[in-house]
Amino acid sequence: MKQILWWLIAGSRGGVNRARIILALNKRPYNANQLTQLFGLDYKTIRHHLDVLRKHQITRSVGEGYGTMYYLSEPMKTSFEDFMEIWRQIDVPDEIREE
């Protein structure tokens, strides 16, 4: 899981936004529209990142359509400290890091 997280967060375009989603989902479940409002990003952008995270078993979802709720997967919960180690090492503006 740690290698996947390095690639998803530090090694690919959009990694900071994926990390922000992981941090948010660690606090509570959200649907895509709520994440759009939370981060001020385009709905399609949020959906893309959620699809990437789900494909790599970082998140899981319940429901369908606009009401689909996203949660961290059990493997991601287990690897959350690995994620935080990566998050601390990448270059992120302070206002984003402190969300």
C-alpha positions in Angstrom: 0.0 0.0 0.0 2.8 2.4 0.8 4.2 2.3 -2.7 0.7 3.0 -4.2 0.3 5.9 -1.8 3.7 7.4 -2.9 2.7 7.2 -6.5 -0.9 8.5 -5.9 0.2 11.4 -3.7 3.7 12.3 -4.5 4.4 10.8 -7.9 1.4 11.8 -10.1 -0.5 14.9 -11.1 -3.3 15.7 -8.8 -1.7 14.0 -5.8 -2.3 17.0 -3.5 -6.0 16.9 -4.2 -6.1 13.2 -3.7 -4.4 13.6 -0.4 -6.8 16.3 0.6 -9.7 13.9 -0.1 -8.1 11.2 2.0 -7.6 13.6 4.9 -11.3 14.7 4.6 -12.6 11.1 4.5 -10.5 10.2 7.5 -12.7 12.6 9.5 -16.1 11.6 8.0 -17.8 10.3 4.9 -18.6 12.6 2.1 -20.3 12.5 -1.3 -18.7 14.0 -4.4 -20.9 17.2 -4.3 -19.9 17.8 -0.6 -16.2 17.4 -1.5 -16.7 19.8 -4.4 -18.0 22.4 -2.0 -15.4 21.7 0.6 -12.5 22.2 -1.7 -13.9 24.5 -4.3 -13.0 22.2 -7.1 -15.0 21.2 -10.2 -17.3 18.2 -9.7 -15.7 16.2 -12.6 -12.3 16.8 -11.0 -13.5 15.4 -7.6 -15.1 12.4 -9.4 -11.9 11.7 -11.3 -9.9 11.6 -8.0 -12.5 9.5 -6.3 -12.4 7.0 -9.2 -8.6 6.8 -9.0 -8.7 6.3 -5.2 -11.4 3.7 -5.5 -9.5 1.9 -8.3 -6.5 1.6 -6.0 -8.6 0.5 -3.0 -8.0 3.6 -1.0 -11.7 4.4 -0.7 -14.9 2.5 -0.9 -18.4 3.7 -1.7 -22.0 3.1 -0.7 -25.0 4.1 -2.7 -25.5 5.3 -6.2 -25.5 8.5 -8.3 -25.1 11.9 -6.6 -25.8 10.4 -3.2 -22.9 7.9 -3.3 -21.0 8.3 -0.1 -17.2 7.7 0.0 -15.3 6.2 3.0 -11.7 5.2 3.5 -11.2 1.5 2.9 -10.0 -0.8 5.7 -6.5 -1.2 4.0 -6.2 2.6 3.9 -7.2 3.0 7.5 -4.5 0.5 8.4 -2.0 2.4 6.3 -3.0 5.9 7.4 0.3 6.5 9.2 2.2 5.6 6.0 0.0 8.2 4.2 0.7 10.8 6.9 4.5 10.2 6.6 4.2 10.8 2.8 2.0 13.9 3.3 4.6 15.4 5.7 7.4 14.9 3.1 5.8 16.4 0.0 5.9 20.1 -0.8 2.4 21.6 -0.1 1.4 25.2 0.6 0.8 25.8 4.3 -2.8 26.8 3.8 -3.6 23.5 2.2 -1.5 21.4 4.6 -3.4 22.8 7.6 -7.0 21.9 6.3 
